[in-house]
Amino acid sequence: MYKKYYILIISGILICSVVPATVYMATIEKKAEKSHTKTHYYFEKVDSPIQPIPRRLEIDKQWLILGKALFHSPLLSKNNTISCSSCHLLDFGGDDSFPVSIGVNNGQGVRNSPTVLNSVFNFRQFWDGRAASLREQIEGPIHNPVEMGSTWPEIIKKLKQDSYFSETFQDLSYEGITSENIIKAITTFEESLITPNAPIDRYLLGDKTALTDQQKRGLNYFINYGCSTCHQGRNIGGNIFQKLGRINTIPKKLTLDLGKFEVTGLDKDKYVFKVPSLRNITETGPYFHNGAVESLTEAVRIMASSQLGRQLTDSELDDIVALLHAFTSQVIEVNYDD
């Protein structure tokens, strides 16, 4: 029989062995089955400060399906009452519509829950930008005592007792259920939560009927008045930090949180926040870091004054708010059967 040599390293010891070629090839194929495909987006670039959300993506669907189950599982919380989806309702803008979220044992957070939709396109995560990536962000809510209040050992123990999670993790990874694999799965699912084909995207890609005349006027104001200086790119925000109250003072109800300063301790970071995405903004009220503003119109008026030093007329406000409705779309449909 034809045989093939290979070298195996176990605990630092080199072992030379001889195995049939068929066994060697089967081992390679099995490793390929358990590999993880990196998510790929098909970006389209247009001549505008706002860029369209990609209409196509390639993603590892097995890890996505597992991540979806974890995202909706309360087993990730201390007392099995809170899941990621408790604060991020995917059919309602990707947040929970409360000023601040409620976690385990009715614990109340201090900041408004940001949308998870299109969060993969943010340059950093959380209002203060303390997490550099989606992967890094996941551990925050899981360990926060007023959110999910759990630990990896507790979570792993519970998942191992669940037949679906135990079998699925083992099918996808030789390591089975580990914190790294839990993060990988949830991250993959969150990478799929993008909302292409909003009216603004269709307009930018050539469909000039996608916006109403009022929305086109709003877009003109949005760009020429300077809103797009901070709210630009694919997420119409989410890619820079900015000081709240850059030009004029902000309402007192927005001054209690010092923003990025609470992470860095630097005076220059007082009232500095990550610029939020305006994608699906009509579905993610109440607004600002503490959810203190109910009305989208009021939020636009505050921003125009505090950030741009501009007092908008009622007509201008109406046109810009009409434009903001054009930033809303549904989560892309992934065909799980491919």
Steps between C-alpha positions, in 0.01 A plus 500: 500500500616856425589674825583860588722633778401788725642656815285554807597718794359398837607691812818612328603144391553429130341173393562360152222272385373318196132501406304408188452797265122472532517564876726799446262653247196436719668691782557802276142492375361481853703802604364688199145416610567662837662816366334839536444714191554870553206723413543690174298800384459623143541874551387757244646851500318812384590868479331609820587543869239226564588155367257213431476190714628198300224299334692172503713319753668163542481355849554173683139389534562217747665737748231760423219258591676407825559867576133579440400235754747642754383856434146398598598269787448613864761241605760772453363689800549431872141400572389390152270799452689729260630435151677729252166534321336632819666837434548466124166428332593426142155573354476834680813689409752282684450660842232479773324840476568581868705797621735252672485121505397262777723204582509211748311551826343810345831681506489827309779613271618859462511530121261451213539166325655564157368315198678179409397541135795593278718519813768307312568824307567706815865589553458428871220368722303649793416869539844571645681282246668286764481182290703487180291232327184294512700211644630718782157652563328167569670445835377835635127422540567138598713596801329828594318437832197711400471351151555123476718462809656169404843338458645275234524194730131537591395542138712214369365265766140578405563475126667160543180375666296607195500234228471743208785723609720210612464312171518805274814643656667159473398473135654838418812496717737243646512713816122486544348758734755766594469872563686566176259286301197662665637841403576378148146374449324811633735726305426312178127540556536871575707542183192386306275770648532758225216699342564576132256640245370790710356778283820703554709207372284450193518872428878509532528197271306670223127473571406868508138412579598334831477831689203737507549865408485586870767241581720637223472846655586343835807333349612835361472657847662195663811533284525876454425594861769262626305208650700264277826628649439255786220283365658351190639175362311171478343534843421869459700535820679255727847578367628794708481650849347844551437732793134551583452876524781578258374854429202578724398361837284191518187449713580420865340156469784401267786622723496242780710245306860605432539250215846389395648687800375216722731264309808719453480754785620768258333842516494523121271194494222654711168468314674319214304209355518277198282658235199267478385344176189654346409175330145401603493809724121531474471165680760552774356772721522632763819682405847591623726307736248502786178481299395838639341629178181337374441698181716458190414857402625628836816291464572656160434851634741442792771365274470782249539756778764332717717352225452735206393826665198511272137571593289306254163620379201271543505433126868404505440275799212325325711440190796358694277274710334380178849411372575303816207272416688410181782350709283206614501151350462134598775255597642317199358153444765228517415175323590237759457213251792589271 
